[in-house]
Amino acid sequence: MEQFMTPEFWVAVGQIIMIDILLGGDNAVVIALACRKLPAQQRTQGILWGTAGAILLRVVLIYFALTLLAIPFLKLVGAALLVWIGVKLLAPDPDDDHGNINASDKLLAAIKTIIVADLVMSIDNVIAIAGAAQGAADHHEMPLVIFGLLVSIPIIVWGSQLVIKLMDRFPAIITFGGMLLGWIAGTMFVSDPAVANPDTLPWMLKIDQANDWIKYGAGIAGALMVLGIGKWLAARHAATVTEPEPSAR
């Protein structure tokens, strides 16, 4: 129980909740779209059972992700993916939409739609949450993950509109979230078994894991990388939108 009372545990819980809220807004939209044709008396059931199935599926995926991250080089790949996810958060694709989500007037079909769509859309959440949990918890990753998900999923489902309004009003929340993903990517990069474990691939250059400054420096570098690339791409998107069309001759 002492592990659950440490500052590191609660920092990781906060990271997981932040990640799920920032990356889970789309999931709330999917739930609403999938259940919109259900009879009123079944709509709540569809939301509850669909969300429960999505949570269970995500816990299973994160369990496997935590196991796979112990394989050399996979954390390096995960770090690169997190940087890309963070950049996407700061400079979203203006063409993304949810028009392909099919609504159903059948309860089981709506639940299936929610679970399948969440599976497709939750890869970014899974990688980010696995990285946050493994970087902050010492052999207590799954309790941390489950607790963080149980807290954040209801916020997404029932408070998604409030969250969206807050992010629209305070864009710094999104910027902070993108930089958080960059921080996790940096710390994940330097903790990959290939560069952290002396017994794994001993011919490779190793990073001293006892030196916290290396970890913090990598985290800061990752956060700044996401911020820089994200702002640059956002500026490019804005320039493309506002660029006047050439006049016809």
C-alpha positions as a printed Julia matrix, in Angstrom:
249×3 Matrix{Float64}:
   0.0    0.0     0.0
   2.93   2.34    0.57
   3.56   2.43   -3.18
   0.11   3.95   -3.72
   0.81   6.8    -1.31
   3.96   8.06   -3.04
   4.05  11.33   -5.02
   5.28   9.4    -8.08
   2.12   7.27   -8.12
  -0.2   10.29   -8.03
   1.86  12.17  -10.62
   1.46   9.16  -12.92
  -2.29   9.03  -12.21
  -2.52  12.7   -13.14
  -0.61  12.04  -16.36
  -2.91   9.15  -17.29
  -6.04  11.22  -16.65
  -4.61  14.13  -18.68
  -3.67  11.81  -21.55
  -7.08  10.15  -21.58
  -8.96  13.44  -21.55
  -6.86  15.0   -24.32
  -6.74  11.9   -26.53
 -10.16  10.52  -25.56
 -12.41  13.32  -26.79
 -12.89  11.45  -30.05
 -14.08   8.41  -28.11
 -16.88  10.47  -26.54
 -17.93  11.59  -30.03
 -17.94   7.96  -31.23
 -20.15   6.91  -28.3
 -22.62   9.71  -29.04
 -22.74   8.91  -32.77
 -23.09   5.16  -32.26
 -26.01   5.55  -29.83
 -27.86   8.41  -31.49
 -30.48   6.17  -33.18
 -31.22   4.03  -30.12
 -34.59   4.46  -28.4
 -34.31   6.89  -25.49
 -34.73   4.14  -22.87
 -31.83   2.14  -24.35
 -29.44   5.04  -24.98
 -28.04   5.07  -21.44
 -27.6    1.28  -21.55
 -25.73   1.58  -24.84
 -23.41   4.24  -23.43
 -22.75   2.31  -20.19
 -22.16  -1.13  -21.75
 -20.2    0.25  -24.69
 -17.98   2.27  -22.37
 -17.48  -0.72  -20.04
 -16.44  -2.91  -22.97
 -14.08  -0.21  -24.26
 -12.47   0.17  -20.82
 -11.96  -3.59  -20.47
 -10.47  -3.84  -23.95
  -8.13  -0.93  -23.26
  -6.89  -2.45  -19.99
  -6.06  -5.68  -21.88
  -4.25  -3.74  -24.61
  -2.24  -1.73  -22.06
  -1.29  -4.95  -20.23
   0.2   -6.34  -23.46
   1.81  -2.98  -24.25
   3.54  -2.93  -20.86
   4.85  -6.44  -21.52
   6.04  -5.61  -25.03
   7.86  -2.47  -23.86
  10.34  -4.75  -22.06
  11.61  -5.92  -25.49
  14.69  -4.01  -26.73
  14.05  -1.19  -29.22
  10.25  -1.19  -28.81
  10.43   1.75  -26.39
  12.41   3.63  -29.03
   9.6    2.98  -31.52
   7.0    3.91  -28.88
   8.85   7.16  -28.16
   8.81   8.09  -31.84
   5.07   7.34  -32.01
   4.41   9.48  -28.94
   6.25  12.41  -30.5
   4.05  12.01  -33.59
   0.89  11.79  -31.44
   1.91  14.91  -29.52
   2.56  16.81  -32.74
  -0.85  15.7   -34.08
  -2.44  17.05  -30.9
  -0.89  20.49  -31.47
  -1.44  20.48  -35.25
  -4.51  18.29  -35.96
  -5.4   17.28  -39.49
  -8.27  19.57  -40.57
  -9.7   16.77  -42.74
 -10.28  14.34  -39.81
 -13.95  13.58  -39.16
 -16.23  10.87  -37.8
 -18.63  10.6   -40.71
 -17.9    6.9   -41.11
 -19.35   5.94  -37.7
 -22.54   3.99  -38.35
 -25.38   4.48  -35.9
 -27.77   1.61  -35.15
 -31.19   1.33  -33.59
 -30.18  -2.03  -32.04
 -28.55  -2.01  -28.58
 -26.01  -4.81  -29.22
 -25.01  -3.33  -32.59
 -24.4    0.08  -31.01
 -22.29  -1.51  -28.22
 -20.26  -3.41  -30.85
 -19.71  -0.19  -32.82
 -18.41   1.6   -29.71
 -16.0   -1.2   -28.78
 -14.65  -1.72  -32.31
 -14.23   2.02  -32.93
 -12.53   2.46  -29.57
 -10.13  -0.37  -30.44
  -9.15   1.37  -33.67
  -8.86   4.81  -32.08
  -7.21   3.94  -28.77
  -3.73   2.96  -29.97
  -2.38   6.42  -29.14
  -3.92   6.27  -25.65
  -2.51   2.8   -25.04
   1.07   3.74  -25.97
   0.98   7.0   -24.0
  -0.58   5.46  -20.88
   1.78   2.48  -20.94
   4.74   4.86  -21.15
   3.46   7.03  -18.29
   2.73   4.01  -16.09
   6.02   2.24  -16.74
   8.02   5.42  -16.24
   6.49   6.24  -12.86
   5.44   2.98  -11.21
   7.67   0.26   -9.83
   5.93  -3.07  -10.62
   2.51  -1.54   -9.9
   1.66  -0.43  -13.42
  -1.7   -2.18  -13.86
  -3.35  -0.91  -10.63
  -2.19   2.57  -11.64
  -3.57   2.18  -15.17
  -6.93   0.82  -13.99
  -7.34   3.56  -11.39
  -6.45   6.28  -13.9
  -8.86   4.9   -16.51
 -11.71   4.53  -14.02
 -11.32   8.18  -13.06
 -10.88   9.59  -16.55
 -13.42   7.6   -18.61
 -16.49   9.05  -16.82
 -15.02  12.52  -17.32
 -14.73  11.83  -21.05
 -18.2   10.29  -21.44
 -20.27  12.66  -19.3
 -18.07  15.74  -19.26
 -16.76  15.75  -22.81
 -18.57  18.94  -23.77
 -17.17  20.77  -20.73
 -13.67  19.45  -21.48
 -13.93  20.58  -25.13
 -15.11  24.05  -24.08
 -12.27  24.35  -21.57
  -9.71  23.36  -24.21
 -11.21  25.87  -26.67
 -11.08  28.61  -24.05
  -7.64  27.7   -22.71
  -5.53  26.39  -25.63
  -2.57  26.13  -23.24
  -4.18  22.92  -21.93
  -3.66  21.27  -25.32
  -0.13  22.66  -25.6
   0.68  21.31  -22.15
  -0.79  17.92  -23.09
   1.29  17.7   -26.27
   4.44  18.6   -24.34
   3.53  15.98  -21.71
   3.49  13.33  -24.45
   6.89  14.61  -25.61
   8.2   14.37  -22.03
   7.0   10.76  -21.75
   8.56   9.99  -25.16
  11.93  11.37  -24.05
  11.99   9.44  -20.79
  10.79   6.3   -22.58
  13.6    6.63  -25.13
  16.42   6.64  -22.56
  14.89   3.75  -20.58
  14.7    1.28  -23.47
  16.37  -2.01  -22.45
  18.73  -1.72  -25.42
  20.35   1.42  -23.93
  19.5    0.96  -20.24
  20.22  -2.67  -19.37
  23.96  -3.62  -19.36
  23.06  -7.3   -19.86
  20.97  -6.6   -22.98
  22.97  -6.15  -26.18
  26.19  -5.32  -24.29
  27.86  -4.01  -27.47
  25.53  -0.98  -27.48
  26.3    2.33  -25.76
  24.46   2.41  -22.4
  22.81   5.36  -20.65
  23.4    5.74  -16.92
  19.96   5.16  -15.35
  21.14   6.42  -11.96
  21.64   9.91  -13.38
  18.28  11.66  -13.07
  19.56  14.62  -15.09
  19.75  12.44  -18.19
  16.13  11.38  -17.72
  14.94  14.94  -17.09
  17.02  16.27  -19.98
  15.55  13.69  -22.36
  12.04  14.55  -21.15
  12.6   18.28  -21.67
  14.1   17.62  -25.12
  11.08  15.52  -26.09
   8.64  18.16  -24.85
  10.43  20.94  -26.74
  10.6   18.8   -29.89
   6.84  18.24  -29.87
   6.2   21.94  -29.18
   8.53  23.11  -31.96
   7.33  20.69  -34.65
   3.67  21.08  -33.63
   3.77  24.89  -33.76
   5.57  24.81  -37.1
   3.01  22.43  -38.65
   0.11  24.4   -37.17
   1.49  27.56  -38.78
   1.81  25.73  -42.11
  -1.8   24.48  -41.89
  -2.99  28.01  -41.1
  -1.02  29.45  -44.03
  -2.51  26.82  -46.38
  -6.06  27.65  -45.27
  -5.63  31.42  -45.62
  -3.64  31.3   -48.88
  -5.77  32.96  -51.58
  -6.71  30.91  -54.6
  -5.05  32.0   -57.87
  -7.36  34.1   -59.99
  -8.61  32.6   -63.22
  -7.17  34.17  -66.36
